């Protein structure tokens, strides 16, 4: 009984720590030991695995938004005014 309680407590400590460091993990801002800690927990935690997958997809989607910069509202108004006789 006590062993199971201690395992659960350790799991939740790792869960909370991992969840708080997933962004740093993706940014590769963790030490090798910390990266390993995240990877170990993600391998057994479906919730953290899902959050990590969602963060990765979000970052990939944001990286795809690199389109041409659009002129600001003021630039557009000025261009239109200059084009009128």
C-alpha positions as CSV (number, residue, x, y, z in Angstrom):
1,X,0.0,0.0,0.0
2,X,2.7,2.5,1.0
3,X,4.8,1.5,-2.0
4,X,1.9,2.2,-4.4
5,X,1.3,5.5,-2.7
6,X,5.0,6.5,-3.1
7,X,5.0,5.4,-6.7
8,X,1.9,7.5,-7.4
9,X,3.5,10.5,-5.6
10,X,6.7,10.1,-7.7
11,X,4.7,9.8,-10.9
12,X,2.7,13.0,-10.2
13,X,5.9,14.9,-9.3
14,X,7.4,13.8,-12.6
15,X,4.2,14.6,-14.4
16,X,4.0,18.1,-13.1
17,X,7.7,18.7,-13.8
18,X,7.5,17.3,-17.3
19,X,4.3,19.3,-18.1
20,X,6.0,22.5,-17.0
21,X,9.1,21.8,-19.2
22,X,7.6,20.6,-22.4
23,X,8.1,23.9,-24.2
24,X,11.7,24.1,-23.1
25,X,12.1,20.5,-24.3
26,X,10.9,21.4,-27.8
27,X,13.2,24.5,-27.8
28,X,16.1,22.2,-26.8
29,X,16.8,24.4,-23.8
30,X,17.1,21.5,-21.3
31,X,20.3,19.7,-20.2
32,X,20.7,16.1,-21.5
33,X,19.6,14.7,-18.1
34,X,16.5,16.9,-18.2
35,X,15.7,15.9,-21.7
36,X,16.0,12.2,-20.7
37,X,13.7,12.9,-17.7
38,X,11.0,14.4,-20.1
39,X,11.4,11.5,-22.5
40,X,11.1,8.9,-19.8
41,X,7.9,10.4,-18.5
42,X,6.4,11.0,-21.9
43,X,7.0,7.3,-22.7
44,X,4.6,6.3,-19.9
45,X,2.2,9.2,-19.7
46,X,-0.5,9.5,-22.4
47,X,-1.5,13.0,-21.2
48,X,2.0,14.4,-21.6
49,X,2.5,12.6,-24.8
50,X,-0.7,14.2,-26.2
51,X,0.3,17.6,-25.0
52,X,3.8,17.3,-26.5
53,X,2.3,16.1,-29.8
54,X,-0.1,19.1,-29.8
55,X,2.7,21.6,-29.0
56,X,4.7,20.1,-31.9
57,X,1.8,20.5,-34.4
58,X,1.2,24.0,-33.2
59,X,4.8,25.0,-33.7
60,X,4.8,23.4,-37.1
61,X,1.7,25.3,-38.1
62,X,3.1,28.6,-36.8
63,X,6.3,28.0,-38.8
64,X,4.1,27.5,-42.0
65,X,2.7,31.1,-41.6
66,X,5.9,32.7,-43.0
67,X,4.0,34.3,-45.9
68,X,4.8,37.6,-47.5
69,X,4.6,40.5,-45.0
70,X,1.5,42.5,-45.7
71,X,1.6,46.3,-45.7
72,X,0.2,48.0,-42.7
73,X,-3.1,49.9,-42.9
74,X,-1.3,53.2,-43.2
75,X,0.9,51.9,-46.0
76,X,-2.2,50.7,-47.9
77,X,-4.0,54.0,-47.5
78,X,-1.0,56.0,-48.6
79,X,-0.6,53.8,-51.7
80,X,-4.2,54.2,-52.6
81,X,-4.1,58.0,-52.2
82,X,-1.0,58.2,-54.4
83,X,-2.7,56.2,-57.1
84,X,-5.7,58.5,-57.3
85,X,-5.5,61.6,-59.7
